[in-house]
Amino acid sequence: MKIAVALSGGIDSASTALQFKQAGHDVFGLTMFLFDHQEKELSAAKEVAAEIGIAHHIIDYRDAFEQQVISPFISAYESGETPNPCLYCNKSLKYGKLLEQALALGADKFATGHYAKVLYDETTKTYAIARAVNTRKDQSYNLYQLTQHELKHLILPLGTVPSKEMLRSFFATYHKTHTDKKESQGICFIKRGGPSHFLKSRGSSASQKGPFISEDGTILGWHKGISGYTLGQKKGIDIHHEASHVVTGIDGKRNTVMLGQEASLYTDVLHMTTFNFLSPTIKKMASTKAIAVRVKTSQWSPFYEGSLSVVCEHTPHVTLHLKTPARAVTPGQAIVCYQGDILIGGGKFQKR
């Protein structure tokens, strides 16, 4: 079988490529060139491919990345959201353009180093995503936007690996250098500092000073830019006021950060105007009656038990009812639903 592996230069994708190579498959690597200060990652990916003994292609997606990831990221912050840029990249580039490039180069399957599992149901003839065995590393949340077209070409071998230590041990028998590489932290395209520093360097309105306001509109002080705050935040609120405050809202148009009390952060009903169902079978079922689901309101949130109902099948527009109110459900983050460990779909949360 001819398998294309998305190589980042890290241990996860390197181990994925090595595993398939040792199993006798025809393997080649693909690396996305996304931003100018990516030299170390590109060099590491090229080195990994050479050591394993596979062909390697670097695909220049810098223009597409700027348009489809960085620009929406900036716009989201300016509108008062807290975005997850990995979701943009996965949809448009990694499992979009890169997967199609792999197929154009003759690949039968496309593999990445994501910690999740691809399953196939013989009865319904559909593919599904399941949580990884290593639940601490599970990345299925980030894959809710995939369709059956992408899933039928996808292999995720790390979904069955019990621990990162086992993966490092496996690759160390082949080459120790890359097993010592630290995991990447933060947002890949931000060279230094956090989102606020990046947005300021881009001249974004999200980095401009503005007022902290109470829920009745009273000015309580001044913030350093709405990009520095997110729903539920308590730290970094520099105001002189007797009462304790938490961020309860962000208005990009007025450049305000609303401060209020903890109680106003909780909700048990969530409305989503767009929702991607990975399986048409599940979508059809949810269109006739409410289905039980486990809900994550961000990548690192706990699970909330609840039910999902399709309000409008064509969009689809869904409503989630949670048994326990969720805290600080944040506009710009994805809300993702599971049945057991099976990912059924999700969508970006937008506050009404």
ZAFIVEX-342241 format. One line per field, with one value per residue (C-alpha): residue in one letter; x, y, z. Coordinates in nm, 3 decimals, always signed. Example, Ala and Ser with C-alpha at 12.3 -4.5 7.8 and 13.67 -1.06 7.14 Angstrom:
r <- A:S
u <- +1.230:+1.367
v <- -0.450:-0.106
w <- +0.780:+0.714
//
This chain:
r <- M:K:I:A:V:A:L:S:G:G:I:D:S:A:S:T:A:L:Q:F:K:Q:A:G:H:D:V:F:G:L:T:M:F:L:F:D:H:Q:E:K:E:L:S:A:A:K:E:V:A:A:E:I:G:I:A:H:H:I:I:D:Y:R:D:A:F:E:Q:Q:V:I:S:P:F:I:S:A:Y:E:S:G:E:T:P:N:P:C:L:Y:C:N:K:S:L:K:Y:G:K:L:L:E:Q:A:L:A:L:G:A:D:K:F:A:T:G:H:Y:A:K:V:L:Y:D:E:T:T:K:T:Y:A:I:A:R:A:V:N:T:R:K:D:Q:S:Y:N:L:Y:Q:L:T:Q:H:E:L:K:H:L:I:L:P:L:G:T:V:P:S:K:E:M:L:R:S:F:F:A:T:Y:H:K:T:H:T:D:K:K:E:S:Q:G:I:C:F:I:K:R:G:G:P:S:H:F:L:K:S:R:G:S:S:A:S:Q:K:G:P:F:I:S:E:D:G:T:I:L:G:W:H:K:G:I:S:G:Y:T:L:G:Q:K:K:G:I:D:I:H:H:E:A:S:H:V:V:T:G:I:D:G:K:R:N:T:V:M:L:G:Q:E:A:S:L:Y:T:D:V:L:H:M:T:T:F:N:F:L:S:P:T:I:K:K:M:A:S:T:K:A:I:A:V:R:V:K:T:S:Q:W:S:P:F:Y:E:G:S:L:S:V:V:C:E:H:T:P:H:V:T:L:H:L:K:T:P:A:R:A:V:T:P:G:Q:A:I:V:C:Y:Q:G:D:I:L:I:G:G:G:K:F:Q:K:R
u <- +0.000:+0.124:+0.090:+0.156:+0.251:+0.220:+0.568:+0.621:+0.968:+0.841:+0.836:+0.466:+0.472:+0.823:+0.708:+0.402:+0.619:+0.867:+0.590:+0.451:+0.797:+0.887:+0.557:+0.665:+0.447:+0.553:+0.580:+0.650:+0.640:+0.461:+0.542:+0.344:+0.548:+0.314:+0.512:+0.857:+1.012:+0.957:+1.315:+1.382:+1.064:+1.125:+1.484:+1.381:+1.114:+1.363:+1.616:+1.359:+1.257:+1.619:+1.696:+1.391:+1.464:+1.147:+1.076:+0.986:+0.792:+0.768:+0.449:+0.438:+0.103:+0.212:-0.041:-0.325:-0.224:-0.230:-0.574:-0.741:-0.584:-0.412:-0.670:-0.969:-0.769:-0.722:-1.084:-1.212:-1.021:-1.139:-1.500:-1.454:-1.401:-1.121:-1.028:-0.851:-0.640:-0.571:-0.937:-0.898:-0.577:-0.714:-1.020:-0.860:-0.504:-0.396:-0.711:-0.802:-0.528:-0.259:-0.477:-0.575:-0.207:-0.127:-0.391:-0.266:+0.081:-0.062:-0.121:-0.382:-0.397:-0.304:-0.165:-0.092:+0.045:-0.285:-0.386:-0.725:-0.865:-1.043:-1.307:-1.520:-1.874:-1.949:-2.323:-2.367:-2.067:-1.946:-1.627:-1.598:-1.344:-1.290:-1.091:-0.733:-0.633:-0.404:-0.689:-0.449:-0.312:-0.641:-0.686:-1.018:-1.175:-0.981:-1.116:-1.490:-1.497:-1.397:-1.631:-1.669:-1.456:-1.158:-1.212:-1.202:-0.846:-0.723:-0.508:-0.426:-0.193:-0.115:-0.471:-0.377:-0.046:-0.087:+0.171:+0.409:+0.692:+0.625:+0.637:+0.970:+1.108:+0.998:+1.166:+1.479:+1.561:+1.597:+1.729:+1.767:+1.805:+1.439:+1.316:+1.470:+1.281:+1.043:+0.677:+0.570:+0.386:+0.160:+0.046:+0.280:+0.288:+0.351:+0.729:+0.746:+0.497:+0.130:-0.172:-0.178:+0.182:+0.116:-0.202:-0.027:+0.247:-0.025:-0.186:-0.506:-0.785:-0.795:-0.476:-0.611:-0.692:-1.056:-1.292:-1.379:-1.752:-1.994:-2.301:-2.505:-2.261:-2.060:-1.693:-1.478:-1.133:-0.928:-0.808:-0.496:-0.673:-0.958:-0.720:-0.575:-0.901:-1.137:-1.463:-1.421:-1.085:-1.011:-0.638:-0.493:-0.793:-0.627:-0.902:-0.942:-1.275:-1.393:-1.592:-1.420:-1.479:-1.460:-1.480:-1.840:-1.840:-1.626:-1.766:-1.535:-1.742:-1.733:-1.388:-1.519:-1.455:-1.755:-1.691:-1.946:-2.004:-1.927:-2.293:-2.357:-2.100:-2.306:-2.549:-2.722:-2.864:-2.641:-2.757:-2.538:-2.631:-2.387:-2.298:-2.099:-2.214:-1.937:-2.192:-2.508:-2.663:-2.626:-2.750:-3.065:-3.123:-3.080:-3.324:-3.608:-3.548:-3.308:-3.000:-2.783:-2.435:-2.122:-2.017:-1.681:-1.700:-1.327:-1.033:-0.947:-1.292:-1.449:-1.726:-2.083:-2.368:-2.660:-2.885:-2.871:-3.169:-3.163:-3.376:-3.315:-3.190:-3.058:-2.814:-2.809:-2.898:-2.876:-2.964:-2.776:-2.933:-2.677:-2.758:-2.501:-2.448:-2.117:-1.892:-1.768:-1.866:-1.654:-1.742:-1.482:-1.422:-1.571:-1.840:-1.788:-2.017:-1.950:-2.151:-1.931:-1.583:-1.714:-1.697:-2.027:-1.958:-1.940:-1.933:-1.803:-1.990:-2.130:-2.314:-2.663
v <- +0.000:+0.350:+0.575:+0.947:+1.068:+1.430:+1.488:+1.772:+1.673:+1.563:+1.221:+1.153:+1.186:+1.035:+0.723:+0.700:+0.698:+0.450:+0.212:+0.193:+0.168:-0.129:-0.294:-0.297:-0.018:+0.230:+0.544:+0.907:+1.221:+1.551:+1.866:+2.189:+2.509:+2.750:+3.051:+3.203:+3.118:+2.744:+2.654:+2.421:+2.218:+2.187:+2.082:+1.825:+1.676:+1.651:+1.482:+1.233:+1.135:+1.083:+0.871:+0.650:+0.629:+0.772:+1.036:+1.376:+1.669:+2.018:+2.190:+2.570:+2.671:+3.005:+3.211:+2.971:+2.961:+3.340:+3.356:+3.054:+3.039:+3.361:+3.605:+3.423:+3.397:+3.775:+3.842:+3.610:+3.795:+4.130:+4.010:+3.911:+3.537:+3.314:+3.107:+2.773:+2.808:+2.434:+2.386:+2.620:+2.447:+2.093:+2.170:+2.377:+2.252:+1.933:+1.732:+1.948:+2.058:+1.824:+1.515:+1.594:+1.649:+1.307:+1.143:+1.333:+1.190:+0.838:+0.764:+0.504:+0.630:+0.946:+0.926:+1.182:+1.170:+1.265:+1.062:+0.925:+0.616:+0.566:+0.292:+0.133:+0.003:-0.289:-0.261:+0.107:+0.116:+0.435:+0.553:+0.704:+0.871:+0.734:+0.862:+0.742:+0.468:+0.726:+0.952:+1.209:+1.274:+1.226:+1.471:+1.351:+1.684:+1.855:+1.622:+1.691:+1.868:+1.562:+1.401:+1.046:+1.141:+1.228:+0.944:+0.672:+0.778:+0.836:+0.620:+0.725:+0.459:+0.649:+0.603:+0.259:+0.359:+0.344:+0.611:+0.869:+0.695:+0.376:+0.578:+0.734:+0.391:+0.254:+0.532:+0.529:+0.181:+0.346:+0.694:+0.866:+1.227:+1.291:+1.113:+1.394:+1.669:+1.861:+1.881:+2.204:+2.449:+2.738:+2.851:+2.735:+3.056:+3.289:+3.320:+3.483:+3.593:+3.504:+3.604:+3.959:+4.022:+3.877:+4.078:+4.397:+4.328:+4.301:+4.629:+4.451:+4.639:+4.349:+4.486:+4.838:+4.960:+4.992:+4.989:+4.719:+4.752:+4.605:+4.415:+4.736:+4.931:+5.113:+5.169:+4.993:+5.049:+4.995:+4.680:+4.638:+4.487:+4.236:+3.967:+3.939:+3.812:+3.519:+3.414:+3.295:+3.467:+3.606:+3.682:+3.990:+4.214:+4.534:+4.739:+4.896:+4.765:+4.602:+4.321:+4.028:+4.004:+3.753:+3.811:+3.743:+3.892:+4.049:+4.294:+4.341:+4.618:+4.834:+4.710:+4.631:+4.354:+4.289:+4.194:+4.022:+3.743:+3.373:+3.268:+3.433:+3.205:+2.887:+2.755:+2.424:+2.495:+2.552:+2.646:+2.586:+2.712:+2.480:+2.127:+1.868:+1.509:+1.264:+0.990:+1.037:+0.755:+0.948:+1.267:+1.090:+0.944:+1.283:+1.440:+1.221:+1.228:+1.363:+1.148:+1.110:+1.260:+1.344:+1.703:+1.881:+2.261:+2.303:+2.072:+2.046:+2.074:+1.791:+1.584:+1.700:+1.451:+1.575:+1.536:+1.665:+1.764:+1.873:+2.185:+2.236:+1.936:+2.126:+2.355:+2.155:+2.369:+2.178:+2.236:+2.072:+2.026:+1.956:+1.770:+1.982:+2.349:+2.417:+2.702:+2.972:+2.822:+3.043:+3.187:+3.075:+2.737:+2.416:+2.222:+1.854:+1.558:+1.190:+0.875:+0.673:+0.717:+0.772:+1.127:+1.208:+1.569:+1.927:+2.292:+2.632:+2.799:+3.144:+3.328:+3.444
w <- +0.000:-0.079:+0.226:+0.254:+0.602:+0.712:+0.858:+1.104:+1.217:+1.558:+1.722:+1.654:+1.276:+1.254:+1.441:+1.218:+0.905:+1.054:+1.160:+0.806:+0.652:+0.874:+0.785:+0.420:+0.283:+0.016:+0.229:+0.145:+0.356:+0.305:+0.502:+0.487:+0.457:+0.639:+0.764:+0.714:+1.053:+1.007:+0.916:+1.211:+1.154:+0.779:+0.838:+1.101:+0.873:+0.586:+0.816:+0.948:+0.595:+0.494:+0.802:+0.750:+0.380:+0.228:-0.034:+0.105:-0.041:+0.108:-0.007:+0.009:+0.156:+0.300:+0.105:+0.184:+0.551:+0.570:+0.410:+0.567:+0.913:+1.019:+0.878:+1.036:+1.361:+1.369:+1.269:+1.542:+1.813:+1.675:+1.700:+2.065:+2.017:+2.148:+1.840:+1.802:+1.484:+1.466:+1.372:+1.072:+0.964:+0.997:+0.786:+0.510:+0.492:+0.668:+0.594:+0.297:+0.058:+0.194:+0.181:-0.179:-0.263:-0.117:-0.334:-0.642:-0.576:-0.585:-0.218:-0.126:+0.231:+0.421:+0.775:+1.045:+1.398:+1.561:+1.867:+1.762:+1.587:+1.255:+1.267:+0.994:+1.052:+0.821:+0.887:+0.795:+0.559:+0.725:+0.892:+1.238:+1.466:+1.818:+2.113:+2.147:+2.390:+2.547:+2.661:+2.807:+2.456:+2.271:+1.982:+1.840:+1.942:+1.662:+1.395:+1.423:+1.083:+0.879:+0.628:+0.499:+0.198:+0.416:+0.663:+0.397:+0.308:+0.664:+0.893:+1.250:+1.396:+1.718:+1.838:+1.972:+2.136:+2.518:+2.606:+2.465:+2.650:+2.452:+2.129:+2.225:+2.313:+1.976:+1.779:+2.001:+1.871:+1.532:+1.607:+1.944:+1.827:+1.753:+2.065:+2.271:+2.090:+2.316:+2.225:+2.064:+2.287:+2.199:+1.856:+1.579:+1.373:+1.668:+1.687:+2.031:+2.294:+2.287:+2.077:+2.217:+2.113:+1.766:+1.715:+1.821:+1.566:+1.301:+1.407:+1.507:+1.682:+1.931:+2.087:+2.149:+2.498:+2.599:+2.896:+3.144:+3.201:+3.451:+3.337:+3.378:+3.156:+3.425:+3.337:+3.596:+3.450:+3.136:+2.963:+2.747:+2.446:+2.418:+2.286:+2.636:+2.786:+2.756:+2.918:+3.276:+3.326:+3.671:+3.658:+3.492:+3.559:+3.675:+3.835:+4.178:+4.298:+4.618:+4.454:+4.283:+3.910:+3.628:+3.251:+3.145:+2.796:+2.522:+2.266:+1.969:+1.809:+2.123:+2.231:+2.579:+2.828:+3.053:+3.415:+3.633:+3.879:+3.852:+3.849:+3.509:+3.339:+3.362:+3.102:+3.037:+2.688:+2.385:+2.036:+1.732:+1.387:+1.207:+1.312:+1.118:+1.163:+1.070:+1.002:+0.792:+0.996:+1.322:+1.156:+1.039:+1.386:+1.556:+1.310:+1.435:+1.811:+2.074:+2.121:+2.431:+2.393:+2.587:+2.523:+2.533:+2.519:+2.447:+2.382:+2.751:+2.908:+3.106:+2.951:+3.009:+2.977:+2.771:+2.469:+2.113:+1.898:+1.534:+1.497:+1.124:+0.926:+0.624:+0.813:+1.048:+1.347:+1.673:+2.037:+2.324:+2.666:+2.938:+3.260:+3.444:+3.351:+3.174:+3.281:+3.045:+2.709:+2.487:+2.144:+1.889:+2.050:+1.910:+2.090:+2.013:+2.084:+2.145:+2.198:+2.430:+2.278:+1.924:+1.791:+1.621:+1.525:+1.638:+1.542:+1.643:+1.925:+1.858:+2.133:+2.045
//
